[in-house]
Amino acid sequence: MDRLLDQIDSPSDLKKIPIPELPKLAEEIRQEMITVLSKNGGHLGPNLGVVELTLALHYVFDVPKDNFVFDVSHQAYVHKILTGRKNRFHTIRQPGGISGFMCREESEYDCYGAGHAGTALSAALGMAVGRDRRGGKEHVIALCGDAAFTCGITFEALNNIASTTQRLIVILNDNEWSIDKNVGAIASYFNKIVTNPAYSYLRDRVEKVLEKWPGKNVLKVARKAEEAFKSLLWPSVIFEELGLTYHGPIDGHDIPRLISTFEFLKNQEYPVLLHVITQKGRGFPPALEKQKKFHGLGPYNPITGETPTSPRKTYSEVFAETMIKLADMNRNVVAITAAMPNGTALDKFQPKFPDRYFDVGIAEEHAVIFAAGLATKGFKPYCAIYSTFLQRAYDPIIHDVCLQKLPVVFCLDRGGLSGDDGPTHHGLFDVAYLRTVPNITIMHPKDEDELADMLFTAMHHPGPVAIRYPRGTGSGVAVKEQPELIPIGRAEVLQHGREVAIFGLGVMIEMAKELAARFEELGYSAALINPRTVKPFDRGTLEFFARHVELVVTIEDHVLAGGFGSLVLEELQQLGLRTPVVRIGWPDQFIEHGKVDILRKKYGLTVENALEQSLKILKGSKAGGHLEIA
């Protein structure tokens, strides 16, 4: 039997399909996603939950004239399939393929790119106001998960909507999950709305009226009656108080009802919020049973949902296991995450120390200031936040932690390239944005055991500390039972050499080792140095080698601008030394998604490129030529 999905190459094709056949199309789309993502990996659970919702939106509205703004946008796979990218969907998150997030450069249907939570309402409001100012008639629809309402930015936007525009549609996609189960008062508030028996009765009565007396006038009267009764049930519904007329909750998998509701909402001349209840992972039993796992994952078995296992631990797991050791040693150690207990592996810590574990929701600024407050009371907060997400809390890092010299430890998971997730998730800027801040210590371990030592060292340090470590599994180095103190500000010389000094930051020490071996094969004596701490930097070790070698090479999983290599150049200038430097790192641009090895080769983070650049200088030196700094 021919698939309905094969008939769709644009949203206009979708509108030709009769509404009763749309549930069949929904199941075809689900199967397409399950099959493709089993090979590519991706955000399966969130997208399985919004199939019917996305179909209804495209059935009623007209993109790209109308604007769909997805919060985070990791739930936009169905949107991509319906907007001319169906035949390329198998390339999602692959090198040269389509992005796993909305991307303005990829399609005219992607009106706004995102990869972080909490941006949709502000962006959509800006679009609506821009439309109003130029007299446009298009609709702007913000699609937000319930977890986005734990973001401060979302509430900043809510505060402005009613006073700024008369037409905006906000969809609250309520599935009770972000990556992990949602927490806090907002999650409890949504649950009260959904489970209120009086409103459930009222909503059913309204539905029966609409079934008996179809038509726009009856629809308007019924909606007004619903709002009147609702105000009696909840005199202070938060959205109503903020100027948005609240509708719902409704079943987010009931396509006819979604379509009729959107048809009604598109004709309203006031800001509205539609509360939609969806089921994350719908249609794939393994994703329903393990919602955390299937939020975002690598390849899996499309029947059983099983994923390949690795004998090596991830850096996140080593972090969590070390945190448990530290908490056993020191009752003042506490762990904080911003809605990422699974991603940071703190879900291993929480059961053992529930009273010393805090998930503050998707609220990175609050997480940092909350940690600062705890630190003033004698606690030792370890704040585990992905490098890319900690960018959102830059001011609190400076103003609330470092200015006051408070002993907060920032654990920057995903420090470095994040591969398939792309530019919104690459942790390539943290060294640059942190090393300019006074009072902070910055460390980067070369392996799993050194990560444990750095976490232990941070527990004894009286000021702010940042420890960055990469995504994924380590090199398999065993972690000793008792971590040891590392001398802060002192590099580790792994190998001495007379002609070249190679500084490999963090896990890039492996590439540095390969480079050193290649130099030795060519007859050049190469020193190998593990910097360990970026700040304070070991100027003495740099000076020793810079005065005796012909070339310094730096290798980092970070942008070159403001990164570790830049720091080395600055230090050499301060020392008055002109030793040439070859810097290997990421260029001054946003790096696309793709496999790490492929991207490193494309952008020159390879032994071959480092060797080529180095030999030009070394050969020029032997020939008495001019020395350049690369």
TATAUR-V974580 format. One record per residue. N is the residue number from 1. SS is DSSP state (2 for helix, 1 for strand, 0 for the rest). Layout:
N/SS + N/SS
This chain:
1/0 + 2/0 + 3/0 + 4/0 + 5/2 + 6/2 + 7/2 + 8/0 + 9/0 + 10/0 + 11/2 + 12/2 + 13/2 + 14/2 + 15/0 + 16/0 + 17/0 + 18/0 + 19/2 + 20/2 + 21/2 + 22/2 + 23/2 + 24/2 + 25/2 + 26/2 + 27/2 + 28/2 + 29/2 + 30/2 + 31/2 + 32/2 + 33/2 + 34/2 + 35/2 + 36/2 + 37/2 + 38/2 + 39/2 + 40/2 + 41/0 + 42/1 + 43/0 + 44/2 + 45/2 + 46/2 + 47/2 + 48/2 + 49/0 + 50/0 + 51/2 + 52/2 + 53/2 + 54/2 + 55/2 + 56/2 + 57/2 + 58/2 + 59/2 + 60/2 + 61/0 + 62/0 + 63/0 + 64/0 + 65/0 + 66/0 + 67/1 + 68/1 + 69/1 + 70/1 + 71/0 + 72/0 + 73/0 + 74/0 + 75/0 + 76/0 + 77/2 + 78/2 + 79/2 + 80/2 + 81/2 + 82/2 + 83/2 + 84/2 + 85/2 + 86/2 + 87/2 + 88/2 + 89/2 + 90/2 + 91/2 + 92/0 + 93/0 + 94/0 + 95/0 + 96/0 + 97/0 + 98/0 + 99/0 + 100/0 + 101/0 + 102/0 + 103/0 + 104/0 + 105/0 + 106/0 + 107/0 + 108/0 + 109/0 + 110/0 + 111/0 + 112/0 + 113/0 + 114/0 + 115/0 + 116/0 + 117/0 + 118/0 + 119/0 + 120/2 + 121/2 + 122/2 + 123/2 + 124/2 + 125/2 + 126/2 + 127/2 + 128/2 + 129/2 + 130/2 + 131/2 + 132/2 + 133/2 + 134/0 + 135/0 + 136/0 + 137/0 + 138/0 + 139/0 + 140/1 + 141/1 + 142/1 + 143/1 + 144/1 + 145/1 + 146/2 + 147/2 + 148/2 + 149/2 + 150/2 + 151/0 + 152/2 + 153/2 + 154/2 + 155/2 + 156/2 + 157/2 + 158/2 + 159/2 + 160/2 + 161/2 + 162/2 + 163/2 + 164/2 + 165/0 + 166/0 + 167/0 + 168/0 + 169/1 + 170/1 + 171/1 + 172/1 + 173/1 + 174/1 + 175/0 + 176/0 + 177/1 + 178/0 + 179/0 + 180/0 + 181/1 + 182/0 + 183/0 + 184/0 + 185/2 + 186/2 + 187/2 + 188/2 + 189/2 + 190/2 + 191/2 + 192/2 + 193/2 + 194/2 + 195/2 + 196/0 + 197/2 + 198/2 + 199/2 + 200/2 + 201/2 + 202/2 + 203/2 + 204/2 + 205/2 + 206/2 + 207/2 + 208/2 + 209/2 + 210/2 + 211/2 + 212/2 + 213/0 + 214/0 + 215/0 + 216/2 + 217/2 + 218/2 + 219/2 + 220/2 + 221/2 + 222/2 + 223/2 + 224/2 + 225/2 + 226/2 + 227/2 + 228/2 + 229/2 + 230/2 + 231/2 + 232/2 + 233/2 + 234/0 + 235/0 + 236/0 + 237/0 + 238/2 + 239/2 + 240/2 + 241/2 + 242/0 + 243/0 + 244/0 + 245/1 + 246/1 + 247/1 + 248/1 + 249/1 + 250/1 + 251/1 + 252/0 + 253/0 + 254/0 + 255/2 + 256/2 + 257/2 + 258/2 + 259/2 + 260/2 + 261/2 + 262/2 + 263/2 + 264/2 + 265/2 + 266/0 + 267/0 + 268/0 + 269/0 + 270/0 + 271/0 + 272/1 + 273/1 + 274/1 + 275/1 + 276/1 + 277/1 + 278/0 + 279/0 + 280/0 + 281/0 + 282/0 + 283/0 + 284/0 + 285/2 + 286/2 + 287/2 + 288/2 + 289/2 + 290/0 + 291/0 + 292/0 + 293/0 + 294/0 + 295/0 + 296/0 + 297/1 + 298/0 + 299/0 + 300/0 + 301/0 + 302/0 + 303/0 + 304/0 + 305/0 + 306/0 + 307/0 + 308/0 + 309/0 + 310/0 + 311/0 + 312/0 + 313/0 + 314/1 + 315/2 + 316/2 + 317/2 + 318/2 + 319/2 + 320/2 + 321/2 + 322/2 + 323/2 + 324/2 + 325/2 + 326/2 + 327/2 + 328/2 + 329/2 + 330/0 + 331/0 + 332/0 + 333/1 + 334/1 + 335/1 + 336/1 + 337/1 + 338/0 + 339/0 + 340/0 + 341/0 + 342/0 + 343/0 + 344/0 + 345/0 + 346/0 + 347/2 + 348/2 + 349/2 + 350/2 + 351/0 + 352/0 + 353/0 + 354/2 + 355/2 + 356/2 + 357/1 + 358/1 + 359/1 + 360/0 + 361/0 + 362/0 + 363/0 + 364/2 + 365/2 + 366/2 + 367/2 + 368/2 + 369/2 + 370/2 + 371/2 + 372/2 + 373/2 + 374/2 + 375/2 + 376/2 + 377/0 + 378/0 + 379/0 + 380/1 + 381/1 + 382/1 + 383/1 + 384/1 + 385/1 + 386/1 + 387/2 + 388/2 + 389/2 + 390/2 + 391/2 + 392/2 + 393/2 + 394/2 + 395/2 + 396/2 + 397/2 + 398/2 + 399/2 + 400/2 + 401/2 + 402/2 + 403/0 + 404/0 + 405/0 + 406/0 + 407/0 + 408/0 + 409/1 + 410/1 + 411/1 + 412/1 + 413/1 + 414/0 + 415/0 + 416/1 + 417/0 + 418/0 + 419/2 + 420/2 + 421/2 + 422/0 + 423/0 + 424/0 + 425/0 + 426/0 + 427/1 + 428/0 + 429/0 + 430/2 + 431/2 + 432/2 + 433/2 + 434/2 + 435/2 + 436/0 + 437/0 + 438/0 + 439/0 + 440/0 + 441/1 + 442/1 + 443/1 + 444/1 + 445/0 + 446/0 + 447/0 + 448/2 + 449/2 + 450/2 + 451/2 + 452/2 + 453/2 + 454/2 + 455/2 + 456/2 + 457/2 + 458/2 + 459/2 + 460/2 + 461/0 + 462/0 + 463/0 + 464/0 + 465/1 + 466/1 + 467/1 + 468/1 + 469/0 + 470/0 + 471/0 + 472/0 + 473/1 + 474/0 + 475/0 + 476/0 + 477/0 + 478/0 + 479/0 + 480/0 + 481/0 + 482/0 + 483/0 + 484/0 + 485/0 + 486/0 + 487/0 + 488/0 + 489/0 + 490/0 + 491/0 + 492/1 + 493/1 + 494/1 + 495/1 + 496/0 + 497/0 + 498/0 + 499/0 + 500/1 + 501/1 + 502/1 + 503/1 + 504/1 + 505/0 + 506/2 + 507/2 + 508/2 + 509/2 + 510/2 + 511/2 + 512/2 + 513/2 + 514/2 + 515/2 + 516/2 + 517/2 + 518/2 + 519/2 + 520/2 + 521/2 + 522/0 + 523/0 + 524/0 + 525/0 + 526/1 + 527/1 + 528/1 + 529/1 + 530/1 + 531/0 + 532/0 + 533/1 + 534/1 + 535/1 + 536/0 + 537/0 + 538/0 + 539/2 + 540/2 + 541/2 + 542/2 + 543/2 + 544/2 + 545/2 + 546/2 + 547/0 + 548/0 + 549/0 + 550/0 + 551/1 + 552/1 + 553/1 + 554/1 + 555/1 + 556/1 + 557/1 + 558/1 + 559/1 + 560/0 + 561/0 + 562/0 + 563/0 + 564/2 + 565/2 + 566/2 + 567/2 + 568/2 + 569/2 + 570/2 + 571/2 + 572/2 + 573/2 + 574/2 + 575/2 + 576/0 + 577/0 + 578/0 + 579/0 + 580/1 + 581/1 + 582/1 + 583/1 + 584/1 + 585/1 + 586/1 + 587/0 + 588/0 + 589/0 + 590/0 + 591/0 + 592/0 + 593/0 + 594/0 + 595/0 + 596/2 + 597/2 + 598/2 + 599/2 + 600/2 + 601/2 + 602/2 + 603/0 + 604/0 + 605/0 + 606/0 + 607/2 + 608/2 + 609/2 + 610/2 + 611/2 + 612/2 + 613/2 + 614/2 + 615/2 + 616/2 + 617/2 + 618/2 + 619/2 + 620/2 + 621/2 + 622/2 + 623/0 + 624/0 + 625/0 + 626/0 + 627/0 + 628/0 + 629/0 + 630/0
